[in-house]
Amino acid sequence: MATVIEVDCTTGVQTEREQTPEEVAAQAAMVAQAEADAKAKADADAAKAASLAAAQSKLASLGLTADEVAAITGVPVAPVAPAEPAPAVDPSVAPAAPTA
């Protein structure tokens, strides 16, 4: 079992003792509740992020630019990879020289 240090503030006497079974049970219950709360928050955060991504995707599918979607939602839109890769450049073809 874990130990508890009790301090009598009027005398300054410190007493060290083992936790009672009730204290052990109460601590275990608090730890379990904290873990459940953390999981619930993580789940809620994930659901919120998924909803935001879905909303941004729907706005983009309406033809809005990433800047417009960000202005509406207040959250910058993550860059999305292009659907098709860019065409390969033929290294044997020299680029055109710029004209002045």
Secondary structure, 3 states (H helix, E strand, C coil): CCEEEEECCCCCCEEEEECCHHHHHHHHHHHHHHHHHHHHHHHHHHHHHHHHHHHHHHHHHCCCCHHHHHHHHCCCCCCCCCCCCCCCCCCCCCCCCCCC
